Amino acid sequence: MNLRLNYSLRLVVLINFLIVSPLTLLAYETSKIVSEVEEEYPHILKCDTACHKVKNITLAKKHRTTRPECQQCHVGISKNPISPFSSPEKFFLSKDSMIKIKPQSEISLSTTKTFPASHALIAKAEVTAKAGAPKDTGSMVLIPEGKFIMGSNERWDDEAPEYIESVEKFYIDRYEVTNTEYKKFIYDTKRETPYHWRANGKIPKNKKNHPVIYVNWHDANAYCKWKEKRLPSEQEWEKAARGEAGNIYPWGNTWAIDKSNHPYKGSTGTEPVGSYPNGKSPYGLHDMSGNVWEWVDSFYLPHPGNDVNRGEYGRDKRVLKGGSWFDCLSYGCGLSAPTFNRSFFTPEVKNNSFGFRCAKSP
């Protein structure tokens, strides 16, 4: 008992010294601390975000459950139940982050998820959005066929397990479908206008180049077919967002407040598509994180190898990807929206944070 107390006391003193001291740790001292932390908290070193770099590992340990920007990543350690659908012990399917080879399965990979999250606004970024829409809003990008990393073992149980997926080559819209583009569809098909147009049936002022909202899955699916395209599958969407290397965010593995339109910078609504060129995905796609949730052509089903029994899984729900501008308390989108983020709703649902983009087979 005394030995354990002495050891704990030494660790506390050491941690406080590291936090306060301006001195740089020697290599062997850093290594010792990292090995101790990794042994007790195996999740911490699996993440590639800035707070998990070796030089910051002690602070990561101290703040993992006290700072909003750290809490989401560390819910598996904090023991606090975040998901209203899963018990705390089922948050993570695996304590390691080893990538799994996709098992043989007839399950269609489709997903979306809904979770409450506790976050405060961490800062407000000064971002100058583009005044007008890019000239090529209707352009598409060719995504090559091949393998990529899909899912994650570090957060919600429906995003796990992380595994190797593969897709055929396909095209996908560089930008989310805008109000201007959707208006042409409305005019041609006489389909009902989105809710926020109803005052006079016209696009709201200064919103022409914003992504269309108040569209449900059926609206999005019909639009893509009208354009002789289709909605992307969840697998296609995720590869286009994260690339072959499995980026946590479209732009890389480190969180940045000024690379997307998200709740934590105090956003009050959508912004023109392409407003964050520095937040592009590896393939050059815009707004794959934030702005609007995007409907995909996949049912809300578990990833292959996921044995968590969740009552919400089913073919009566469709997946949305990418997070939005909206305060995600209801959706648990985490710190902005990671590329593996999922949400699900029945296909009839529409609101002011749901949009889409289209895909096309060669």
ZALOSE-819787 format. One record per residue (C-alpha): residue number from 1; x, y, z; residue in one letter. Coordinates in steps of 0.5 Angstrom, whole numbers, plus 500, padded with zeros to 3 digits. Layout:
residues N
{seq:NUM, u:X, v:Y, w:Z, type:A} .
...
This chain:
residues 362
{seq:1, u:500, v:500, w:500, type:M} .
{seq:2, u:506, v:505, w:502, type:N} .
{seq:3, u:509, v:503, w:496, type:L} .
{seq:4, u:503, v:505, w:491, type:R} .
{seq:5, u:502, v:511, w:495, type:L} .
{seq:6, u:510, v:513, w:494, type:N} .
{seq:7, u:509, v:511, w:487, type:Y} .
{seq:8, u:503, v:515, w:486, type:S} .
{seq:9, u:506, v:521, w:490, type:L} .
{seq:10, u:512, v:521, w:485, type:R} .
{seq:11, u:508, v:521, w:479, type:L} .
{seq:12, u:504, v:527, w:481, type:V} .
{seq:13, u:510, v:531, w:483, type:V} .
{seq:14, u:513, v:529, w:477, type:L} .
{seq:15, u:507, v:531, w:473, type:I} .
{seq:16, u:507, v:538, w:476, type:N} .
{seq:17, u:514, v:539, w:475, type:F} .
{seq:18, u:513, v:538, w:468, type:L} .
{seq:19, u:507, v:542, w:467, type:I} .
{seq:20, u:511, v:548, w:471, type:V} .
{seq:21, u:518, v:547, w:469, type:S} .
{seq:22, u:520, v:551, w:462, type:P} .
{seq:23, u:526, v:546, w:462, type:L} .
{seq:24, u:526, v:541, w:456, type:T} .
{seq:25, u:526, v:533, w:458, type:L} .
{seq:26, u:532, v:529, w:457, type:L} .
{seq:27, u:530, v:523, w:452, type:A} .
{seq:28, u:530, v:518, w:457, type:Y} .
{seq:29, u:526, v:522, w:462, type:E} .
{seq:30, u:521, v:523, w:456, type:T} .
{seq:31, u:521, v:515, w:454, type:S} .
{seq:32, u:520, v:513, w:461, type:K} .
{seq:33, u:514, v:518, w:462, type:I} .
{seq:34, u:511, v:516, w:455, type:V} .
{seq:35, u:511, v:508, w:457, type:S} .
{seq:36, u:508, v:509, w:464, type:E} .
{seq:37, u:502, v:513, w:461, type:V} .
{seq:38, u:502, v:508, w:455, type:E} .
{seq:39, u:501, v:502, w:460, type:E} .
{seq:40, u:496, v:505, w:464, type:E} .
{seq:41, u:492, v:509, w:458, type:Y} .
{seq:42, u:493, v:505, w:452, type:P} .
{seq:43, u:488, v:510, w:448, type:H} .
{seq:44, u:492, v:516, w:449, type:I} .
{seq:45, u:498, v:514, w:444, type:L} .
{seq:46, u:494, v:512, w:438, type:K} .
{seq:47, u:491, v:519, w:436, type:C} .
{seq:48, u:495, v:523, w:432, type:D} .
{seq:49, u:492, v:530, w:434, type:T} .
{seq:50, u:497, v:535, w:437, type:A} .
{seq:51, u:495, v:534, w:444, type:C} .
{seq:52, u:498, v:527, w:443, type:H} .
{seq:53, u:505, v:528, w:441, type:K} .
{seq:54, u:510, v:525, w:445, type:V} .
{seq:55, u:512, v:532, w:448, type:K} .
{seq:56, u:505, v:534, w:450, type:N} .
{seq:57, u:503, v:527, w:453, type:I} .
{seq:58, u:503, v:529, w:460, type:T} .
{seq:59, u:499, v:535, w:459, type:L} .
{seq:60, u:494, v:530, w:455, type:A} .
{seq:61, u:494, v:525, w:461, type:K} .
{seq:62, u:492, v:531, w:465, type:K} .
{seq:63, u:487, v:534, w:461, type:H} .
{seq:64, u:484, v:528, w:457, type:R} .
{seq:65, u:477, v:529, w:461, type:T} .
{seq:66, u:477, v:536, w:463, type:T} .
{seq:67, u:478, v:540, w:457, type:R} .
{seq:68, u:472, v:540, w:452, type:P} .
{seq:69, u:477, v:539, w:446, type:E} .
{seq:70, u:480, v:533, w:449, type:C} .
{seq:71, u:474, v:530, w:452, type:Q} .
{seq:72, u:471, v:527, w:446, type:Q} .
{seq:73, u:477, v:523, w:444, type:C} .
{seq:74, u:478, v:520, w:451, type:H} .
{seq:75, u:471, v:518, w:452, type:V} .
{seq:76, u:473, v:511, w:453, type:G} .
{seq:77, u:478, v:513, w:459, type:I} .
{seq:78, u:473, v:518, w:462, type:S} .
{seq:79, u:468, v:512, w:463, type:K} .
{seq:80, u:462, v:517, w:462, type:N} .
{seq:81, u:457, v:515, w:458, type:P} .
{seq:82, u:456, v:519, w:452, type:I} .
{seq:83, u:452, v:515, w:447, type:S} .
{seq:84, u:445, v:514, w:449, type:P} .
{seq:85, u:445, v:508, w:445, type:F} .
{seq:86, u:451, v:504, w:448, type:S} .
{seq:87, u:453, v:502, w:455, type:S} .
{seq:88, u:460, v:506, w:457, type:P} .
{seq:89, u:464, v:499, w:457, type:E} .
{seq:90, u:462, v:498, w:449, type:K} .
{seq:91, u:464, v:505, w:447, type:F} .
{seq:92, u:470, v:502, w:444, type:F} .
{seq:93, u:470, v:495, w:441, type:L} .
{seq:94, u:478, v:494, w:441, type:S} .
{seq:95, u:483, v:498, w:446, type:K} .
{seq:96, u:488, v:497, w:440, type:D} .
{seq:97, u:488, v:501, w:434, type:S} .
{seq:98, u:491, v:496, w:429, type:M} .
{seq:99, u:487, v:496, w:423, type:I} .
{seq:100, u:483, v:490, w:421, type:K} .
{seq:101, u:483, v:486, w:414, type:I} .
{seq:102, u:475, v:487, w:412, type:K} .
{seq:103, u:472, v:480, w:414, type:P} .
{seq:104, u:468, v:477, w:409, type:Q} .
{seq:105, u:461, v:479, w:410, type:S} .
{seq:106, u:455, v:481, w:406, type:E} .
{seq:107, u:453, v:487, w:410, type:I} .
{seq:108, u:453, v:493, w:406, type:S} .
{seq:109, u:457, v:498, w:409, type:L} .
{seq:110, u:453, v:504, w:411, type:S} .
{seq:111, u:452, v:508, w:417, type:T} .
{seq:112, u:451, v:514, w:421, type:T} .
{seq:113, u:450, v:516, w:428, type:K} .
{seq:114, u:447, v:520, w:433, type:T} .
{seq:115, u:450, v:522, w:440, type:F} .
{seq:116, u:450, v:528, w:445, type:P} .
{seq:117, u:456, v:531, w:446, type:A} .
{seq:118, u:459, v:536, w:451, type:S} .
{seq:119, u:463, v:542, w:448, type:H} .
{seq:120, u:464, v:549, w:449, type:A} .
{seq:121, u:466, v:554, w:444, type:L} .
{seq:122, u:473, v:554, w:444, type:I} .
{seq:123, u:475, v:560, w:440, type:A} .
{seq:124, u:472, v:564, w:434, type:K} .
{seq:125, u:476, v:565, w:428, type:A} .
{seq:126, u:476, v:570, w:423, type:E} .
{seq:127, u:475, v:567, w:416, type:V} .
{seq:128, u:473, v:571, w:410, type:T} .
{seq:129, u:469, v:567, w:406, type:A} .
{seq:130, u:469, v:567, w:398, type:K} .
{seq:131, u:464, v:573, w:396, type:A} .
{seq:132, u:461, v:569, w:390, type:G} .
{seq:133, u:461, v:561, w:388, type:A} .
{seq:134, u:467, v:558, w:385, type:P} .
{seq:135, u:466, v:558, w:377, type:K} .
{seq:136, u:466, v:550, w:377, type:D} .
{seq:137, u:461, v:548, w:382, type:T} .
{seq:138, u:458, v:543, w:378, type:G} .
{seq:139, u:465, v:540, w:377, type:S} .
{seq:140, u:467, v:533, w:379, type:M} .
{seq:141, u:473, v:529, w:381, type:V} .
{seq:142, u:475, v:522, w:380, type:L} .
{seq:143, u:477, v:518, w:386, type:I} .
{seq:144, u:482, v:512, w:384, type:P} .
{seq:145, u:480, v:505, w:385, type:E} .
{seq:146, u:483, v:502, w:391, type:G} .
{seq:147, u:484, v:500, w:398, type:K} .
{seq:148, u:484, v:506, w:404, type:F} .
{seq:149, u:483, v:506, w:411, type:I} .
{seq:150, u:476, v:506, w:414, type:M} .
{seq:151, u:472, v:507, w:421, type:G} .
{seq:152, u:476, v:508, w:427, type:S} .
{seq:153, u:477, v:505, w:434, type:N} .
{seq:154, u:478, v:511, w:438, type:E} .
{seq:155, u:471, v:514, w:439, type:R} .
{seq:156, u:464, v:511, w:438, type:W} .
{seq:157, u:462, v:504, w:437, type:D} .
{seq:158, u:458, v:505, w:431, type:D} .
{seq:159, u:465, v:508, w:427, type:E} .
{seq:160, u:469, v:501, w:429, type:A} .
{seq:161, u:472, v:497, w:427, type:P} .
{seq:162, u:478, v:501, w:423, type:E} .
{seq:163, u:479, v:496, w:417, type:Y} .
{seq:164, u:481, v:496, w:410, type:I} .
{seq:165, u:476, v:498, w:405, type:E} .
{seq:166, u:476, v:498, w:397, type:S} .
{seq:167, u:472, v:502, w:392, type:V} .
{seq:168, u:472, v:502, w:385, type:E} .
{seq:169, u:474, v:509, w:381, type:K} .
{seq:170, u:468, v:514, w:381, type:F} .
{seq:171, u:467, v:521, w:380, type:Y} .
{seq:172, u:464, v:526, w:386, type:I} .
{seq:173, u:462, v:533, w:386, type:D} .
{seq:174, u:468, v:538, w:388, type:R} .
{seq:175, u:462, v:542, w:392, type:Y} .
{seq:176, u:456, v:541, w:396, type:E} .
{seq:177, u:450, v:542, w:391, type:V} .
{seq:178, u:448, v:549, w:392, type:T} .
{seq:179, u:441, v:553, w:392, type:N} .
{seq:180, u:442, v:556, w:385, type:T} .
{seq:181, u:444, v:549, w:382, type:E} .
{seq:182, u:438, v:546, w:386, type:Y} .
{seq:183, u:433, v:551, w:383, type:K} .
{seq:184, u:434, v:549, w:376, type:K} .
{seq:185, u:432, v:542, w:379, type:F} .
{seq:186, u:426, v:545, w:382, type:I} .
{seq:187, u:424, v:549, w:376, type:Y} .
{seq:188, u:425, v:543, w:371, type:D} .
{seq:189, u:421, v:537, w:376, type:T} .
{seq:190, u:416, v:542, w:379, type:K} .
{seq:191, u:418, v:539, w:386, type:R} .
{seq:192, u:417, v:542, w:392, type:E} .
{seq:193, u:421, v:548, w:394, type:T} .
{seq:194, u:426, v:547, w:400, type:P} .
{seq:195, u:422, v:550, w:407, type:Y} .
{seq:196, u:426, v:556, w:407, type:H} .
{seq:197, u:424, v:558, w:400, type:W} .
{seq:198, u:417, v:558, w:401, type:R} .
{seq:199, u:416, v:566, w:403, type:A} .
{seq:200, u:416, v:567, w:395, type:N} .
{seq:201, u:419, v:561, w:392, type:G} .
{seq:202, u:425, v:564, w:391, type:K} .
{seq:203, u:432, v:563, w:394, type:I} .
{seq:204, u:433, v:567, w:400, type:P} .
{seq:205, u:437, v:573, w:399, type:K} .
{seq:206, u:445, v:572, w:399, type:N} .
{seq:207, u:444, v:564, w:399, type:K} .
{seq:208, u:445, v:563, w:392, type:K} .
{seq:209, u:452, v:560, w:393, type:N} .
{seq:210, u:450, v:556, w:400, type:H} .
{seq:211, u:449, v:549, w:400, type:P} .
{seq:212, u:442, v:547, w:399, type:V} .
{seq:213, u:438, v:545, w:406, type:I} .
{seq:214, u:432, v:542, w:408, type:Y} .
{seq:215, u:432, v:537, w:403, type:V} .
{seq:216, u:431, v:529, w:405, type:N} .
{seq:217, u:434, v:523, w:402, type:W} .
{seq:218, u:429, v:522, w:397, type:H} .
{seq:219, u:430, v:529, w:395, type:D} .
{seq:220, u:437, v:528, w:394, type:A} .
{seq:221, u:437, v:522, w:391, type:N} .
{seq:222, u:432, v:525, w:386, type:A} .
{seq:223, u:436, v:531, w:384, type:Y} .
{seq:224, u:442, v:526, w:383, type:C} .
{seq:225, u:438, v:522, w:378, type:K} .
{seq:226, u:436, v:528, w:375, type:W} .
{seq:227, u:443, v:530, w:374, type:K} .
{seq:228, u:444, v:523, w:371, type:E} .
{seq:229, u:449, v:522, w:377, type:K} .
{seq:230, u:447, v:518, w:384, type:R} .
{seq:231, u:449, v:519, w:391, type:L} .
{seq:232, u:455, v:516, w:393, type:P} .
{seq:233, u:456, v:510, w:398, type:S} .
{seq:234, u:458, v:511, w:405, type:E} .
{seq:235, u:465, v:508, w:403, type:Q} .
{seq:236, u:466, v:512, w:397, type:E} .
{seq:237, u:464, v:519, w:401, type:W} .
{seq:238, u:469, v:517, w:406, type:E} .
{seq:239, u:475, v:515, w:401, type:K} .
{seq:240, u:474, v:522, w:398, type:A} .
{seq:241, u:474, v:525, w:405, type:A} .
{seq:242, u:480, v:522, w:408, type:R} .
{seq:243, u:484, v:519, w:402, type:G} .
{seq:244, u:488, v:513, w:402, type:E} .
{seq:245, u:492, v:514, w:409, type:A} .
{seq:246, u:486, v:515, w:413, type:G} .
{seq:247, u:486, v:522, w:415, type:N} .
{seq:248, u:482, v:524, w:421, type:I} .
{seq:249, u:480, v:531, w:418, type:Y} .
{seq:250, u:480, v:532, w:410, type:P} .
{seq:251, u:486, v:537, w:411, type:W} .
{seq:252, u:490, v:532, w:415, type:G} .
{seq:253, u:491, v:529, w:422, type:N} .
{seq:254, u:491, v:536, w:427, type:T} .
{seq:255, u:485, v:539, w:429, type:W} .
{seq:256, u:484, v:547, w:426, type:A} .
{seq:257, u:479, v:551, w:428, type:I} .
{seq:258, u:479, v:555, w:421, type:D} .
{seq:259, u:479, v:550, w:416, type:K} .
{seq:260, u:471, v:548, w:416, type:S} .
{seq:261, u:464, v:551, w:418, type:N} .
{seq:262, u:463, v:548, w:424, type:H} .
{seq:263, u:459, v:550, w:431, type:P} .
{seq:264, u:465, v:551, w:435, type:Y} .
{seq:265, u:467, v:557, w:432, type:K} .
{seq:266, u:460, v:560, w:433, type:G} .
{seq:267, u:457, v:559, w:426, type:S} .
{seq:268, u:450, v:561, w:426, type:T} .
{seq:269, u:449, v:558, w:419, type:G} .
{seq:270, u:451, v:555, w:412, type:T} .
{seq:271, u:457, v:559, w:408, type:E} .
{seq:272, u:458, v:559, w:401, type:P} .
{seq:273, u:461, v:553, w:398, type:V} .
{seq:274, u:468, v:553, w:398, type:G} .
{seq:275, u:469, v:558, w:403, type:S} .
{seq:276, u:475, v:554, w:406, type:Y} .
{seq:277, u:480, v:552, w:401, type:P} .
{seq:278, u:485, v:550, w:406, type:N} .
{seq:279, u:480, v:545, w:409, type:G} .
{seq:280, u:480, v:541, w:402, type:K} .
{seq:281, u:481, v:533, w:402, type:S} .
{seq:282, u:487, v:530, w:399, type:P} .
{seq:283, u:483, v:529, w:393, type:Y} .
{seq:284, u:481, v:537, w:393, type:G} .
{seq:285, u:474, v:536, w:395, type:L} .
{seq:286, u:471, v:542, w:399, type:H} .
{seq:287, u:467, v:542, w:405, type:D} .
{seq:288, u:467, v:535, w:407, type:M} .
{seq:289, u:467, v:537, w:414, type:S} .
{seq:290, u:462, v:542, w:417, type:G} .
{seq:291, u:457, v:546, w:413, type:N} .
{seq:292, u:452, v:541, w:412, type:V} .
{seq:293, u:451, v:534, w:413, type:W} .
{seq:294, u:451, v:530, w:407, type:E} .
{seq:295, u:446, v:524, w:405, type:W} .
{seq:296, u:449, v:518, w:402, type:V} .
{seq:297, u:446, v:512, w:399, type:D} .
{seq:298, u:447, v:507, w:405, type:S} .
{seq:299, u:443, v:504, w:410, type:F} .
{seq:300, u:445, v:505, w:418, type:Y} .
{seq:301, u:448, v:498, w:419, type:L} .
{seq:302, u:455, v:496, w:423, type:P} .
{seq:303, u:461, v:496, w:420, type:H} .
{seq:304, u:464, v:489, w:418, type:P} .
{seq:305, u:467, v:486, w:424, type:G} .
{seq:306, u:462, v:490, w:429, type:N} .
{seq:307, u:459, v:486, w:434, type:D} .
{seq:308, u:455, v:491, w:438, type:V} .
{seq:309, u:448, v:490, w:438, type:N} .
{seq:310, u:445, v:497, w:437, type:R} .
{seq:311, u:437, v:497, w:436, type:G} .
{seq:312, u:438, v:503, w:431, type:E} .
{seq:313, u:441, v:499, w:426, type:Y} .
{seq:314, u:437, v:498, w:420, type:G} .
{seq:315, u:435, v:499, w:413, type:R} .
{seq:316, u:429, v:504, w:415, type:D} .
{seq:317, u:435, v:509, w:416, type:K} .
{seq:318, u:440, v:513, w:412, type:R} .
{seq:319, u:447, v:515, w:413, type:V} .
{seq:320, u:449, v:522, w:413, type:L} .
{seq:321, u:457, v:524, w:413, type:K} .
{seq:322, u:461, v:530, w:415, type:G} .
{seq:323, u:458, v:534, w:420, type:G} .
{seq:324, u:455, v:541, w:419, type:S} .
{seq:325, u:455, v:548, w:422, type:W} .
{seq:326, u:450, v:546, w:427, type:F} .
{seq:327, u:451, v:546, w:434, type:D} .
{seq:328, u:452, v:538, w:435, type:C} .
{seq:329, u:449, v:537, w:442, type:L} .
{seq:330, u:444, v:532, w:439, type:S} .
{seq:331, u:449, v:529, w:434, type:Y} .
{seq:332, u:455, v:528, w:438, type:G} .
{seq:333, u:459, v:530, w:432, type:C} .
{seq:334, u:466, v:531, w:436, type:G} .
{seq:335, u:471, v:536, w:435, type:L} .
{seq:336, u:468, v:539, w:428, type:S} .
{seq:337, u:467, v:533, w:424, type:A} .
{seq:338, u:472, v:527, w:423, type:P} .
{seq:339, u:472, v:524, w:416, type:T} .
{seq:340, u:469, v:517, w:420, type:F} .
{seq:341, u:464, v:521, w:423, type:N} .
{seq:342, u:457, v:518, w:422, type:R} .
{seq:343, u:450, v:520, w:423, type:S} .
{seq:344, u:443, v:517, w:421, type:F} .
{seq:345, u:436, v:519, w:420, type:F} .
{seq:346, u:430, v:516, w:417, type:T} .
{seq:347, u:430, v:518, w:409, type:P} .
{seq:348, u:424, v:523, w:410, type:E} .
{seq:349, u:427, v:528, w:415, type:V} .
{seq:350, u:430, v:534, w:413, type:K} .
{seq:351, u:432, v:541, w:416, type:N} .
{seq:352, u:437, v:547, w:416, type:N} .
{seq:353, u:443, v:543, w:417, type:S} .
{seq:354, u:442, v:537, w:411, type:F} .
{seq:355, u:445, v:537, w:404, type:G} .
{seq:356, u:448, v:533, w:399, type:F} .
{seq:357, u:453, v:532, w:393, type:R} .
{seq:358, u:453, v:527, w:388, type:C} .
{seq:359, u:457, v:522, w:385, type:A} .
{seq:360, u:458, v:518, w:378, type:K} .
{seq:361, u:461, v:512, w:376, type:S} .
{seq:362, u:465, v:512, w:370, type:P} .
